Amino acid sequence: MTRQEFLQELQLALQGQLSQAAVHGNIQYYDSYIKEEVRKGKTEQAVLESLGNPRLIAKTLIDTTDQYHRAAGGGYQSKSHGQEESAKGFYGGYPQDDGWESRREGRRRNSWFWKLFMIAAAILIIVVVANVVAFLLPLLVPVVLILLICSLIFGNRR
């Protein structure tokens, strides 16, 4: 795939889903990004491979724009352009339930991302606590032993 093919496929996927200004802005952004990476020494093919599928990029842009408008109280609806459900262009080739659930308000707590995050947080807490104990143990053992010996030698003198 060439840069022009990538940009054309991205534009087709965004057309009718975002405003013309937003489509133009995103096309300009990706065009300048690809050119800049090529200028840095990467091949055009390597840059396009690192970006991935332009339809997936478009889906992400559409979803984030839709979330932004809903959060801001905007009335943006992708069906407001008089499009049929089956003729939604970009969405026609993708199943509606792709596991990302990016249109929901926040992440569900039983998603794989949330579970992975909680496992990583638990491991991090365990490692931090273990390091604190490992650091303090050599300091506390002599202090506790000295206090114990002092209490045995001097006893309870009240």
C-alpha positions, 0 to 999 in steps of 0.5 A: 500500500502506498501513502496515497492509497492509505490516505484515500482509504482513510478518507473513504472510511471517515467520509460521512462519519465526521465533518469535512473539516475533521476529515481534512484535518485528519488526512493532513495530519497523517499525510504530514506524519508519513512524510516526516517519518520518511524524512527521518529515514524510514521507508514509506512501507515501514511507516504505513505498517507501523500505523496499521489499517487505515479503517481501524484508525478511522474507527478509532477517530469516529468513536472518540469524536462520538464520545467527545460529542456525547460527553460535551452534550453535543447532538452528533449522531452518525445516522443523522446524514440519512444513511441506512444501517447497512450502508454505513460505509466504514462500519459495514465491514466490521462487526459491531461487537468487537470487544473494545466497547469503546462507545461505552461511558468508561471501561467496564470493570470485567473487561480484560484491560481492567483485569490486567490493570488490577493484576499489575497493580497487585503485583506492584503493591506486593513488590513494594511492600516486600522491598520495604520489609526487606529494607527495614528487617535488618534495621529492626531485628537488632533494635528488637533484640536490644530491647528484649535483652534490656527488658530481661536484664533490667526487668520491670523496675517500677 
